[in-house]
Amino acid sequence: MADSFFNMTDEAEFFNEHLSPGIIDEWETYSKLFAMCDKSWKHVDEEGKYAKQRIGIRGSQSYGARSTPVYPDAQQSVIHRTLVYMKRMEMFSLGFEGMAMEASRGKGTVVSPVDFEQDEQYKEIGDDLSRQIIGDGTGRLAQCNGAGSPGTALIIDHPRYADPTRFFKPGRVIDVYQADHATQEVNSAKISAVDPDTKTLTIPSSTWTDDSWILSEDAVAATEGAGLGEAMGLMGICLNTDPAIPNAANGLQGVAVAGYPEWKAQVFGNSGTDRDLVEDLFIQVLQRVERYSQVSVILVGPGTYRKWFSILAAYKGIVNDKTLWGGFTGLPFVYNGRVIPVVMDEFIPDKVAIFMNEKNLTIHVLTPGMIWWEQGTAGGIMQKVAKQNRYVAEGHLFGNLATQLRPGFGILTDIRQP
């Protein structure tokens, strides 16, 4: 690189050729599902509002044995091309202190790559990507457990997570909405403290009602559309009903279960009553799901992972075997002569196991490089903060998660935790 400070050619090369791939590598380190899913920009429309996704609903039924020499009437499989709206999945800002940048001048880069590798924000974004593409598309982080009228101690809970404080850290800015996603109660409240023991967030004095939902700032959506709300996730796909708001009206990817009963996942619950995890439960789900697609992984949360580990411990030696899902290790589950990895992801809800094949998922992204860096009026990426010896760079990832084979997913719920 040239020794000159803020050479725009060097800056663009640094961000696009070095920093962007490095960030994506970091995200894939922290987000297993993001790493394993195919990312495609080829099916996005010219306006960039949505991607076109082909899905299989129903196969042809014009076959079978006959007692006459007459062939059955020809049918066609029911194939749809659905629209997957692009979402502002991640928008992020990076800050640079001017003196540190000037001190690094002439050392090959504008800013030392080590500074970026150590930046905790990459892990945070990787975690947030995991949360989104494992979530249900609502953007809901937690519920208010009790009312504040007004108050600063916001006690939270979640129907799927025993400890929902995992989604919050000091400095995060939140909104609170009622279940309709239209009635806002708290606007842009910055969290100053998080207490996992009491499940309490400390925020500026605000008023909220019991069971209202907490979302990231400006992430709410009452209806499905381009640029509205968060990306779809596994918990929205792994249902035998339409997903919740904002997808409740039109169904997953615009296909409603009422019109197409086959467009649903394989759900194995126990009416809300927890039961012990046994091998037969896994087998039941696999037998149903593999009518449609071979399962490549069983995704579980930390508690279910420990439970399966304890079951394997009864078989000496097996518990120490490594099973790989891509580059991620898991515990083995042997089914029909093959080993399926049981992989832990901390964002899989408690009491749940998800059976899937990553080939049935696509993250549609707006640009080939996935990350787009904003350019200022002078064409540079790093922009000076007025009256400060600081600079900022702003980037984003626009996209959404989709599936072409919803019946090829299975979910086992109501698993008793250790």
C-alpha positions as CSV (number, residue, x, y, z in Angstrom):
1,M,0.0,0.0,0.0
2,A,1.0,3.6,-0.5
3,D,2.3,5.4,2.5
4,S,-0.2,8.2,2.1
5,F,-2.9,8.5,4.7
6,F,-6.4,7.6,3.5
7,N,-5.6,6.7,-0.1
8,M,-9.1,5.7,-1.4
9,T,-7.8,3.0,-3.7
10,D,-5.9,1.3,-0.8
11,E,-8.9,1.8,1.5
12,A,-11.4,0.1,-0.9
13,E,-8.9,-2.7,-1.4
14,F,-8.4,-3.1,2.3
15,F,-12.2,-3.2,3.1
16,N,-13.4,-5.3,0.1
17,E,-10.5,-7.7,-0.4
18,H,-9.2,-8.2,3.1
19,L,-11.7,-7.0,5.7
20,S,-14.9,-8.4,4.2
21,P,-13.7,-12.0,3.7
22,G,-12.1,-11.8,7.2
23,I,-15.4,-10.7,8.7
24,I,-17.3,-13.4,6.9
25,D,-14.8,-16.0,8.2
26,E,-15.2,-14.7,11.7
27,W,-19.0,-14.9,11.4
28,E,-18.8,-18.5,10.1
29,T,-16.6,-19.4,13.1
30,Y,-19.2,-18.3,15.5
31,S,-22.4,-19.2,13.6
32,K,-22.5,-22.9,12.6
33,L,-25.7,-22.7,10.6
34,F,-24.5,-19.6,8.8
35,A,-21.3,-21.4,7.9
36,M,-23.1,-24.5,6.6
37,C,-25.9,-22.8,4.5
38,D,-25.5,-22.1,0.9
39,K,-25.4,-18.3,0.1
40,S,-26.7,-17.2,-3.2
41,W,-27.2,-13.8,-4.9
42,K,-28.2,-15.3,-8.3
43,H,-32.0,-15.3,-7.7
44,V,-32.5,-11.8,-6.4
45,D,-34.7,-9.6,-8.7
46,E,-33.4,-6.5,-10.4
47,E,-34.8,-4.1,-7.8
48,G,-33.2,-6.1,-5.0
49,K,-36.5,-6.5,-3.0
50,Y,-36.8,-10.2,-3.1
51,A,-35.3,-13.5,-4.3
52,K,-37.3,-16.2,-6.2
53,Q,-37.3,-19.6,-4.5
54,R,-38.7,-22.7,-6.2
55,I,-40.4,-25.1,-3.7
56,G,-41.9,-28.5,-4.1
57,I,-45.4,-28.9,-2.6
58,R,-46.9,-32.1,-4.0
59,G,-45.6,-34.8,-6.3
60,S,-47.5,-36.3,-9.2
61,Q,-49.9,-39.2,-8.3
62,S,-50.4,-40.6,-11.8
63,Y,-48.9,-44.0,-11.2
64,G,-49.7,-47.4,-9.7
65,A,-50.8,-50.9,-10.6
66,R,-53.7,-51.2,-13.1
67,S,-56.3,-54.0,-13.8
68,T,-56.9,-52.5,-17.3
69,P,-54.5,-51.6,-20.1
70,V,-55.3,-47.9,-19.6
71,Y,-52.6,-45.6,-18.4
72,P,-53.6,-43.1,-15.6
73,D,-54.3,-39.6,-16.5
74,A,-51.2,-37.5,-16.5
75,Q,-50.6,-35.1,-13.6
76,Q,-47.9,-32.6,-12.8
77,S,-46.1,-32.1,-9.5
78,V,-47.2,-28.9,-7.7
79,I,-44.2,-26.6,-7.9
80,H,-44.3,-23.0,-6.7
81,R,-42.0,-20.1,-7.2
82,T,-42.2,-18.1,-4.0
83,L,-40.8,-14.7,-3.1
84,V,-38.3,-14.4,-0.3
85,Y,-38.1,-10.7,0.8
86,M,-34.7,-9.3,1.4
87,K,-34.1,-8.2,5.0
88,R,-31.6,-5.8,6.5
89,M,-30.1,-8.8,8.4
90,E,-27.1,-7.0,9.8
91,M,-26.2,-3.3,9.8
92,F,-23.1,-2.5,11.7
93,S,-20.8,0.5,12.4
94,L,-17.1,0.3,13.1
95,G,-15.2,3.1,14.9
96,F,-11.6,4.0,14.5
97,E,-9.5,6.2,16.8
98,G,-7.5,8.7,14.6
99,M,-4.2,8.5,16.5
100,A,-4.1,4.7,16.3
101,M,-4.8,4.8,12.6
102,E,-2.0,7.4,12.0
103,A,0.4,5.3,14.1
104,S,-0.2,2.3,11.8
105,R,0.5,4.2,8.7
106,G,3.3,2.8,6.5
107,K,3.0,-0.7,8.0
108,G,1.1,-2.2,5.1
109,T,-2.4,-1.5,6.1
110,V,-4.5,1.5,7.0
111,V,-5.6,-0.3,10.2
112,S,-3.9,-3.3,11.7
113,P,-5.8,-6.5,10.9
114,V,-5.1,-7.7,14.5
115,D,-7.3,-4.9,15.7
116,F,-10.2,-6.3,13.7
117,E,-9.6,-10.0,14.7
118,Q,-9.7,-9.0,18.3
119,D,-12.8,-6.9,17.9
120,E,-15.5,-8.4,20.0
121,Q,-18.1,-7.0,17.6
122,Y,-17.4,-9.8,15.1
123,K,-18.4,-12.4,17.6
124,E,-21.4,-10.4,18.6
125,I,-22.6,-10.2,14.9
126,G,-21.9,-13.9,14.4
127,D,-24.1,-14.6,17.5
128,D,-26.8,-12.3,16.2
129,L,-26.8,-14.1,12.8
130,S,-27.1,-17.4,14.6
131,R,-30.0,-16.1,16.7
132,Q,-31.8,-14.8,13.6
133,I,-31.5,-17.9,11.4
134,I,-32.4,-20.2,14.3
135,G,-35.3,-17.9,15.4
136,D,-38.9,-17.7,14.1
137,G,-38.8,-14.6,12.0
138,T,-40.5,-12.4,14.6
139,G,-37.4,-10.7,16.0
140,R,-38.6,-11.2,19.5
141,L,-35.8,-11.5,22.0
142,A,-37.7,-11.9,25.2
143,Q,-41.0,-11.1,27.0
144,C,-41.6,-8.7,29.9
145,N,-42.3,-10.7,33.0
146,G,-44.5,-8.2,34.9
147,A,-45.4,-4.6,34.2
148,G,-43.3,-1.4,34.7
149,S,-45.4,1.7,35.5
150,P,-42.9,3.2,35.3
151,G,-39.7,1.3,36.1
152,T,-36.1,0.7,35.4
153,A,-35.8,-3.0,36.3
154,L,-37.2,-5.0,33.4
155,I,-37.6,-8.6,34.4
156,I,-37.7,-10.9,31.4
157,D,-38.6,-14.5,30.4
158,H,-39.0,-16.5,27.2
159,P,-41.3,-19.4,26.3
160,R,-38.4,-21.2,24.6
161,Y,-35.3,-20.3,26.7
162,A,-34.8,-20.7,30.5
163,D,-32.2,-17.9,30.4
164,P,-33.1,-15.2,27.8
165,T,-30.5,-12.8,29.1
166,R,-28.1,-14.5,26.6
167,F,-29.5,-12.1,24.0
168,F,-28.6,-9.0,25.9
169,K,-25.5,-7.1,26.9
170,P,-24.9,-3.6,28.4
171,G,-25.1,-1.1,25.6
172,R,-27.7,-2.9,23.5
173,V,-30.7,-0.7,22.5
174,I,-34.2,-2.2,22.6
175,D,-37.8,-1.5,21.8
176,V,-40.8,-3.0,23.5
177,Y,-44.0,-3.8,21.6
178,Q,-47.3,-5.5,22.4
179,A,-48.0,-8.8,20.6
180,D,-49.5,-7.0,17.6
181,H,-46.1,-5.4,16.8
182,A,-48.0,-2.2,16.2
183,T,-48.4,-0.8,19.8
184,Q,-45.0,0.5,21.0
185,E,-44.4,0.8,24.8
186,V,-40.7,1.5,25.0
187,N,-38.7,3.3,22.4
188,S,-34.9,3.0,22.0
189,A,-34.0,2.2,25.6
190,K,-30.3,1.5,26.2
191,I,-29.5,-1.3,28.5
192,S,-27.0,-0.3,31.3
193,A,-26.8,-3.6,33.1
194,V,-27.8,-7.3,32.7
195,D,-28.4,-9.7,35.7
196,P,-28.6,-13.3,34.6
197,D,-29.5,-14.5,38.1
198,T,-32.6,-12.4,38.4
199,K,-33.2,-12.2,34.6
200,T,-33.3,-8.4,34.9
201,L,-32.4,-5.7,32.4
202,T,-31.7,-2.2,33.7
203,I,-33.0,0.5,31.4
204,P,-34.0,4.2,31.7
205,S,-37.3,4.8,33.4
206,S,-40.1,3.4,31.2
207,T,-43.6,2.0,31.2
208,W,-44.5,-1.4,29.8
209,T,-47.1,-4.1,30.3
210,D,-46.8,-7.8,31.2
211,D,-46.0,-10.2,28.4
212,S,-45.1,-7.5,25.9
213,W,-42.2,-8.4,23.6
214,I,-38.7,-7.0,23.6
215,L,-37.0,-6.5,20.2
216,S,-33.8,-4.9,18.9
217,E,-34.1,-1.2,18.2
218,D,-36.0,-0.6,14.9
219,A,-36.3,-4.3,14.1
220,V,-40.1,-4.6,14.5
221,A,-42.4,-5.6,11.6
222,A,-46.2,-6.1,11.7
223,T,-46.4,-7.3,8.1
224,E,-44.0,-9.1,5.8
225,G,-42.1,-7.1,3.2
226,A,-38.8,-6.1,1.8
227,G,-36.5,-4.5,4.4
228,L,-39.0,-5.1,7.2
229,G,-38.0,-7.0,10.4
230,E,-35.6,-9.8,10.8
231,A,-34.7,-12.8,8.7
232,M,-36.6,-16.1,8.8
233,G,-35.1,-18.9,11.0
234,L,-35.4,-22.6,11.7
235,M,-38.0,-22.2,14.4
236,G,-40.3,-20.5,11.8
237,I,-39.7,-23.3,9.3
238,C,-40.0,-26.2,11.8
239,L,-43.7,-25.8,12.3
240,N,-46.9,-27.6,11.1
241,T,-48.6,-24.2,11.0
242,D,-47.9,-20.8,9.5
243,P,-45.1,-18.8,11.3
244,A,-46.0,-16.1,13.7
245,I,-46.3,-12.3,12.9
246,P,-45.2,-10.9,10.4
247,N,-45.6,-14.1,8.4
248,A,-48.9,-15.2,10.0
249,A,-51.1,-13.6,7.3
250,N,-49.5,-15.1,4.2
251,G,-47.5,-18.1,5.5
252,L,-43.9,-19.1,5.1
253,Q,-42.5,-17.6,1.9
254,G,-46.1,-16.5,1.0
255,V,-47.4,-20.1,1.0
256,A,-50.2,-20.7,3.6
257,V,-50.7,-24.2,5.2
258,A,-54.5,-23.8,4.8
259,G,-54.1,-23.7,1.1
260,Y,-51.3,-26.3,0.9
261,P,-51.5,-28.7,3.8
262,E,-48.2,-30.4,2.7
263,W,-46.2,-27.2,3.3
264,K,-45.3,-28.0,6.9
265,A,-42.5,-29.6,8.9
266,Q,-42.6,-32.8,10.9
267,V,-43.5,-31.9,14.5
268,F,-43.1,-34.3,17.4
269,G,-44.3,-32.7,20.6
270,N,-45.8,-34.0,23.9
271,S,-48.5,-31.4,24.5
272,G,-46.1,-29.3,26.6
273,T,-45.2,-32.1,29.0
274,D,-41.5,-32.8,29.3
275,R,-40.3,-36.4,28.7
276,D,-37.0,-38.1,29.0
277,L,-34.8,-38.3,25.9
278,V,-34.5,-41.8,24.6
279,E,-33.1,-43.1,21.3
280,D,-36.6,-44.1,20.0
281,L,-37.7,-40.5,20.0
282,F,-34.8,-39.6,17.6
283,I,-35.7,-42.6,15.4
284,Q,-39.4,-41.6,15.2
285,V,-38.5,-38.2,13.8
286,L,-35.9,-39.6,11.4
287,Q,-38.3,-42.1,10.0
288,R,-40.8,-39.4,9.2
289,V,-38.3,-36.7,7.9
290,E,-36.4,-39.1,5.7
291,R,-39.4,-39.8,3.6
292,Y,-38.6,-36.4,2.1
293,S,-34.9,-35.8,2.7
294,Q,-31.9,-37.5,4.3
295,V,-30.9,-35.9,7.6
296,S,-27.3,-34.6,7.8
297,V,-27.4,-33.2,11.3
298,I,-29.4,-33.1,14.6
299,L,-29.1,-29.6,16.1
300,V,-29.6,-29.3,19.9
301,G,-29.2,-26.8,22.6
302,P,-26.7,-27.1,25.5
303,G,-29.1,-29.0,27.9
304,T,-30.2,-31.6,25.3
305,Y,-26.5,-32.0,24.2
306,R,-25.5,-32.8,27.8
307,K,-28.4,-35.3,28.1
308,W,-27.4,-37.1,24.9
309,F,-23.8,-37.2,26.2
310,S,-24.9,-38.9,29.4
311,I,-26.8,-41.5,27.4
312,L,-23.7,-42.2,25.3
313,A,-21.7,-42.5,28.4
314,A,-23.4,-45.8,29.1
315,Y,-21.6,-47.2,26.0
316,K,-17.9,-47.1,26.8
317,G,-15.8,-45.6,24.1
318,I,-18.6,-44.2,22.0
319,V,-18.9,-41.0,23.9
320,N,-15.3,-40.1,22.9
321,D,-15.9,-40.6,19.1
322,K,-15.9,-37.4,17.0
323,T,-18.5,-36.9,14.4
324,L,-18.2,-34.0,11.9
325,W,-20.8,-31.7,10.4
326,G,-18.7,-29.7,8.0
327,G,-15.9,-28.4,10.2
328,F,-17.9,-28.7,13.4
329,T,-17.8,-31.6,15.8
330,G,-20.7,-33.4,17.4
331,L,-21.8,-36.5,19.2
332,P,-22.7,-39.6,17.2
333,F,-26.2,-41.0,16.6
334,V,-26.2,-44.2,14.6
335,Y,-29.2,-44.7,12.3
336,N,-29.6,-47.2,9.5
337,G,-25.9,-47.9,9.4
338,R,-24.7,-44.3,9.2
339,V,-23.6,-41.8,11.8
340,I,-25.5,-38.6,12.1
341,P,-23.8,-35.8,14.1
342,V,-25.6,-34.3,17.1
343,V,-24.3,-30.8,17.1
344,M,-24.8,-28.2,19.9
345,D,-25.6,-24.6,19.1
346,E,-26.3,-22.3,22.0
347,F,-29.2,-20.6,20.2
348,I,-31.2,-23.7,19.6
349,P,-34.1,-23.4,22.1
350,D,-34.2,-25.5,25.3
351,K,-36.0,-28.9,25.1
352,V,-35.7,-29.0,21.3
353,A,-33.9,-31.1,18.7
354,I,-34.0,-30.1,15.0
355,F,-33.5,-32.7,12.2
356,M,-32.4,-31.2,8.9
357,N,-30.1,-31.2,5.9
358,E,-28.4,-27.9,5.2
359,K,-28.9,-28.5,1.4
360,N,-32.5,-27.6,2.0
361,L,-31.6,-24.1,3.1
362,T,-30.4,-21.1,1.2
363,I,-29.4,-17.7,2.5
364,H,-30.3,-15.3,-0.3
365,V,-28.0,-12.3,-0.2
366,L,-28.2,-9.1,-2.1
367,T,-24.6,-8.9,-3.3
368,P,-22.0,-11.5,-4.3
369,G,-19.6,-10.4,-1.6
370,M,-22.4,-10.4,1.0
371,I,-21.0,-7.3,2.8
372,W,-21.5,-3.9,1.4
373,W,-19.6,-0.9,2.7
374,E,-21.3,2.5,2.6
375,Q,-19.4,5.2,0.7
376,G,-19.4,8.9,1.7
377,T,-19.8,11.9,-0.4
378,A,-16.1,11.9,-1.3
379,G,-16.2,8.2,-2.2
380,G,-14.3,7.0,0.8
381,I,-15.5,4.3,3.2
382,M,-14.1,5.7,6.4
383,Q,-15.8,8.9,7.2
384,K,-14.5,11.5,9.8
385,V,-16.7,12.3,12.7
386,A,-17.3,16.0,12.9
387,K,-15.0,17.8,15.4
388,Q,-13.4,14.5,16.6
389,N,-10.3,12.6,15.9
390,R,-12.4,9.6,15.0
391,Y,-13.6,7.8,11.9
392,V,-16.5,5.4,11.2
393,A,-17.1,2.8,8.6
394,E,-20.6,1.5,8.1
395,G,-21.5,-1.8,6.4
396,H,-24.4,-4.2,6.1
397,L,-25.5,-7.6,5.0
398,F,-28.9,-7.8,3.3
399,G,-30.6,-11.2,2.8
400,N,-33.0,-13.8,4.1
401,L,-33.2,-17.5,4.8
402,A,-35.5,-19.8,2.8
403,T,-36.2,-23.4,2.1
404,Q,-37.4,-25.3,-0.9
405,L,-38.5,-28.4,1.1
406,R,-40.2,-27.6,4.4
407,P,-41.4,-31.2,4.9
408,G,-37.7,-32.2,5.0
409,F,-37.4,-30.6,8.5
410,G,-38.3,-32.2,11.8
411,I,-38.5,-31.0,15.3
412,L,-38.7,-32.9,18.6
413,T,-39.9,-30.8,21.5
414,D,-40.7,-31.2,25.2
415,I,-37.3,-32.9,26.0
416,R,-36.6,-32.9,29.7
417,Q,-33.4,-31.0,30.5
418,P,-30.7,-32.2,32.9
